[in-house]
Amino acid sequence: MVWDNPVWFWALMIIPVILWMQYRYYKRRQVAFMTFSDTSDLDVISGNWCSYGVFAGFFLQLVAIGLIITALARPQEEQVYTDRHSEGIDIMLVLDISSSMLAEDMNPNRLIAVKEVASNFIDRRESDRIGLVVFARESFTVLPPTLDHNLLQHQLDQVDLGMVRDGTAIGMGLATAVNRLRESDAESRVIVLLTDGENNAGEIDPITAGELAATFGLRVYTIGASTDARTAPYPVRDPIRGTRYHEIRVEIDEEMMQTIAERTGGRYFRATDNETLELVYREIDELERSEFEETVFQEFSDRYQTFLTWGAILLLLSVACDRWLFRTELS
């Protein structure tokens, strides 16, 4: 509730003035018509309901005056409408699901760590259409860019090794994402490519796929996910001895990843553990912010009618009390 003419509230000061004047008036009217030597017996006489309502009309008048003054202050109900327009970004997440993603230099392994961080990234991009591409020896689109992030999260949760033949076709994964975004009408189109190895399969070279992305105006952020050591622990399932580990070489073609990022206007990041991987996705999140245009509309609806109506009703009731219900003067 807001008030268009709050200065009228100063008029409420008239109420204590009226109370004081009424008190003085009744004091002057206290003139004895008959004198008694002892009035103690009169204390046991109970009054009827009219005796308690002598002042009802006066107090109803005070309340009525308060309500009328409140109506003059013009109470209004404020309603605020927000028209929010967002210029979203189309994003394709490209994830490596080759067998080396089982290496446990991240907790519990590279694949699960990447899925968790990618899920957090999706949660932060409410206004953007996001799609998902996975690759190993081949690549395929799990989901094209969509605003249905619940479906995307479900599909991301289902991603696992063995969906395609083993290998690392980085160029194919990138080219598949380019194909999904090349006809997008979004103001900004971004690819986030993550891998833990070198390109060793596929018909399209990663540099060629990067040049294709640059041709269509797509920005590519590349992420190398693995320890900065030379080797990483890799679990091997042994039916006799159970799970045992051997070290696999860490082989990330950082020069190639940097070249793709630079030619498309993106950046290359190296994530060596869960914490740095989260920081990488958060930095990309900050670099690619959606633009919002927000227009606020204010609408005011008068509510003085209620106060004025009740003030008039109480004023009429006060007259009825003084003239008929609790009449104190003889005509």
C-alpha positions in Angstrom: 0.0 0.0 0.0 1.3 3.4 -1.0 -0.1 6.9 -0.3 -0.5 9.6 -3.0 -1.3 12.5 -0.6 0.3 11.4 2.8 0.3 15.1 4.0 -3.3 14.5 4.9 -2.2 12.3 7.8 -1.3 15.6 9.7 -5.1 16.2 9.9 -5.3 13.2 12.3 -4.0 15.5 15.0 -7.4 17.0 15.1 -8.7 13.8 16.9 -6.8 14.5 20.3 -8.1 18.1 20.0 -11.7 16.8 19.7 -11.2 14.5 22.6 -9.9 17.3 24.8 -12.8 19.6 23.8 -15.3 16.9 24.5 -13.8 16.2 27.9 -14.1 19.9 28.8 -17.7 20.0 27.5 -18.7 17.1 29.8 -16.9 18.6 32.7 -19.0 21.8 32.3 -22.2 19.7 32.1 -21.7 18.0 35.5 -24.2 20.2 37.3 -26.1 18.6 40.2 -30.0 18.8 40.0 -30.5 17.1 43.5 -28.3 16.8 46.5 -28.0 13.6 48.5 -26.3 13.1 51.8 -25.2 9.5 51.0 -24.9 8.0 47.5 -23.4 4.6 48.6 -26.7 2.8 48.0 -26.6 3.9 44.3 -23.4 1.9 43.7 -25.3 -1.4 43.7 -27.7 -0.3 41.0 -26.5 -1.8 37.7 -27.1 0.2 34.5 -28.8 -1.2 31.5 -27.1 -1.6 28.1 -28.0 2.0 27.1 -26.0 3.4 30.0 -22.8 1.8 28.5 -23.4 3.2 25.0 -23.7 6.9 25.9 -20.4 7.6 24.3 -20.7 5.2 21.4 -21.8 7.9 19.0 -18.9 10.1 19.9 -16.3 7.3 19.4 -17.9 6.3 16.2 -17.5 9.8 15.0 -13.8 9.8 15.8 -13.2 6.5 13.9 -15.2 7.9 11.0 -13.0 11.0 10.9 -9.9 8.9 11.0 -11.2 6.8 8.0 -12.2 9.8 6.0 -8.8 11.5 6.5 -7.1 8.2 5.5 -9.2 8.2 2.3 -8.1 11.8 1.6 -4.5 10.6 1.9 -5.5 8.5 -1.2 -4.3 4.9 -0.4 -3.2 3.0 -3.6 -2.2 -0.5 -4.2 1.0 -0.7 -6.2 1.5 -3.5 -8.8 4.9 -4.0 -10.4 5.2 -5.9 -13.7 8.6 -6.8 -15.1 9.1 -7.5 -18.7 12.4 -9.4 -19.0 13.9 -10.1 -22.4 17.1 -12.2 -22.5 19.5 -12.6 -25.5 20.4 -16.2 -24.8 23.5 -18.1 -26.0 23.5 -21.4 -27.9 26.0 -23.7 -26.4 27.2 -27.1 -27.4 29.0 -29.2 -24.8 31.4 -31.7 -26.5 32.7 -34.4 -24.1 35.3 -37.1 -24.7 34.0 -40.5 -23.6 37.1 -42.6 -24.7 38.3 -45.3 -22.3 41.1 -43.1 -20.9 38.4 -41.0 -19.2 38.3 -43.7 -16.6 41.7 -42.6 -15.3 41.5 -41.6 -11.6 43.7 -38.5 -11.5 40.3 -36.8 -10.8 37.9 -38.0 -8.1 36.4 -40.5 -8.6 37.5 -40.5 -12.3 37.7 -38.1 -15.2 34.4 -38.9 -16.7 32.3 -38.6 -13.6 34.1 -35.4 -12.5 33.5 -33.9 -15.9 29.8 -34.8 -15.8 29.3 -33.3 -12.4 30.9 -30.0 -13.3 29.1 -29.9 -16.6 25.8 -30.4 -14.7 26.6 -27.4 -12.5 27.4 -25.4 -15.5 24.0 -26.2 -17.1 22.2 -25.2 -13.9 23.8 -21.7 -14.1 22.7 -21.1 -17.7 18.9 -20.8 -17.3 18.3 -18.7 -20.3 20.6 -20.5 -22.8 19.9 -23.3 -25.2 22.4 -26.0 -24.5 23.1 -29.2 -26.4 25.4 -32.2 -25.9 27.8 -34.1 -28.2 29.9 -37.1 -27.1 32.8 -38.7 -29.0 35.3 -41.5 -28.9 36.2 -43.1 -32.3 32.9 -41.7 -33.6 30.8 -38.8 -32.5 27.0 -38.2 -32.2 24.6 -35.7 -30.9 23.0 -36.7 -27.6 20.7 -33.7 -27.6 20.6 -30.6 -29.9 20.5 -27.2 -28.2 17.4 -27.0 -26.0 15.9 -25.0 -23.1 14.7 -28.2 -21.6 17.5 -28.5 -19.1 15.8 -31.2 -17.1 16.0 -33.5 -20.2 19.5 -32.4 -20.8 20.6 -33.2 -17.3 18.9 -36.6 -17.6 20.8 -37.3 -20.9 24.1 -36.2 -19.4 23.6 -38.5 -16.5 23.2 -41.4 -18.9 26.4 -40.7 -20.8 29.0 -43.5 -20.3 31.8 -45.3 -21.9 30.9 -47.9 -24.5 28.3 -45.7 -26.3 30.6 -45.7 -29.3 33.7 -47.5 -30.3 36.9 -46.6 -28.4 39.3 -44.0 -29.8 39.7 -40.2 -29.7 38.2 -38.4 -32.7 38.4 -34.8 -31.5 37.9 -33.4 -35.0 34.7 -35.4 -35.5 33.3 -34.3 -32.1 34.0 -30.7 -32.9 32.6 -31.0 -36.5 29.4 -32.5 -35.2 28.9 -29.6 -32.8 29.6 -27.1 -35.6 27.0 -28.8 -37.7 24.4 -28.3 -34.9 25.2 -24.6 -34.4 25.9 -23.4 -38.0 22.3 -22.5 -38.7 21.5 -21.2 -35.2 20.0 -17.7 -35.1 21.4 -16.9 -31.6 23.4 -13.8 -31.2 26.3 -15.8 -29.7 27.2 -19.4 -30.4 29.7 -21.3 -28.3 31.3 -24.7 -28.2 33.0 -26.1 -25.1 35.2 -29.0 -26.1 36.8 -31.2 -23.4 39.2 -34.1 -24.0 42.0 -35.9 -22.2 44.0 -37.1 -25.1 45.3 -36.7 -28.6 43.3 -37.0 -31.9 43.9 -40.6 -33.2 40.7 -41.4 -35.1 38.1 -39.8 -37.4 37.9 -38.5 -40.9 38.2 -34.8 -40.0 41.3 -33.2 -38.6 40.7 -31.1 -35.4 42.4 -28.0 -37.0 40.1 -28.3 -40.0 37.1 -28.6 -37.8 38.3 -25.5 -35.9 38.6 -23.6 -39.1 35.1 -24.7 -40.0 33.9 -23.3 -36.7 35.6 -20.0 -37.3 34.0 -19.8 -40.8 30.5 -19.9 -39.2 31.4 -17.5 -36.4 31.4 -20.0 -33.6 33.6 -19.5 -30.6 35.4 -22.6 -29.2 36.7 -23.0 -25.7 38.9 -26.1 -25.4 39.7 -27.9 -22.1 42.4 -30.4 -21.5 41.4 -32.6 -18.6 44.1 -34.7 -16.9 46.9 -34.5 -14.3 49.9 -32.3 -15.1 52.1 -35.4 -14.3 53.4 -37.7 -17.0 51.2 -40.6 -16.0 47.8 -41.2 -14.4 46.4 -44.2 -12.5 44.1 -46.3 -14.6 41.9 -49.1 -13.2 42.0 -52.6 -14.8 39.4 -55.2 -13.9 41.0 -58.5 -13.2 38.5 -61.4 -12.6 41.0 -63.1 -10.3 42.8 -60.3 -8.5 40.0 -57.7 -8.6 40.7 -54.1 -9.6 44.3 -53.2 -10.0 45.9 -50.1 -11.4 48.6 -49.4 -13.9 49.9 -46.0 -15.1 48.9 -44.7 -18.5 50.6 -41.8 -20.2 49.1 -38.3 -20.2 49.0 -37.2 -23.8 47.2 -34.0 -24.5 47.9 -32.1 -27.7 47.9 -28.7 -26.1 49.3 -26.9 -29.1 46.4 -28.1 -31.2 43.9 -27.2 -28.6 45.3 -23.7 -28.2 45.3 -23.2 -32.0 41.6 -24.1 -32.3 40.7 -21.8 -29.4 42.7 -18.9 -30.8 41.4 -19.2 -34.4 37.8 -19.1 -33.1 38.2 -16.3 -30.5 38.0 -18.7 -27.6 40.5 -19.8 -25.0 42.3 -23.0 -24.0 42.2 -24.2 -20.4 44.0 -27.0 -18.6 42.2 -28.7 -15.7 44.3 -30.9 -13.6 41.9 -31.8 -10.8 38.3 -31.4 -9.7 38.8 -28.0 -8.3 40.5 -26.5 -11.4 37.9 -28.2 -13.6 35.1 -26.4 -11.7 37.0 -23.1 -12.0 37.4 -23.6 -15.7 33.7 -24.0 -16.3 33.0 -21.1 -14.0 35.4 -18.9 -15.9 33.7 -19.8 -19.2 30.4 -19.1 -17.5 31.6 -15.6 -16.7 33.1 -15.0 -20.2 29.9 -15.9 -21.9 27.1 -14.0 -20.2 23.6 -13.6 -21.6 22.4 -10.1 -22.1 19.2 -9.1 -20.3 16.8 -6.2 -21.0 14.5 -5.5 -18.2 11.5 -3.1 -18.3 9.6 -2.4 -15.1 6.0 -1.2 -15.2 4.2 0.2 -12.2 0.5 0.3 -11.9 -1.4 2.0 -9.1 -5.0 1.2 -8.2 -6.9 3.6 -5.8 -8.2 2.0 -2.6 -9.6 5.1 -0.9 -13.2 4.0 -1.7 -13.2 1.4 1.1 -12.0 3.9 3.7 -14.5 6.5 2.6 -17.4 4.1 2.5 -16.7 2.8 6.0 -16.2 6.4 7.3 -19.6 7.4 5.9 -21.3 4.3 7.4 -19.8 4.9 10.9 -20.7 8.6 10.7 -24.4 7.6 10.0 -24.2 5.1 12.9 -22.9 7.8 15.2 -25.9 9.9 14.3 -28.2 7.0 15.0 -26.6 6.4 18.3 -27.0 10.0 19.4 -30.5 10.5 18.1 -32.2 7.1 18.8 -30.2 4.3 20.3 -28.4 6.1 23.2 -30.3 9.3 23.4 -29.1 11.4 26.3 -31.2 14.6 25.9 -35.0 15.2 26.2 -36.7 16.9 23.3 
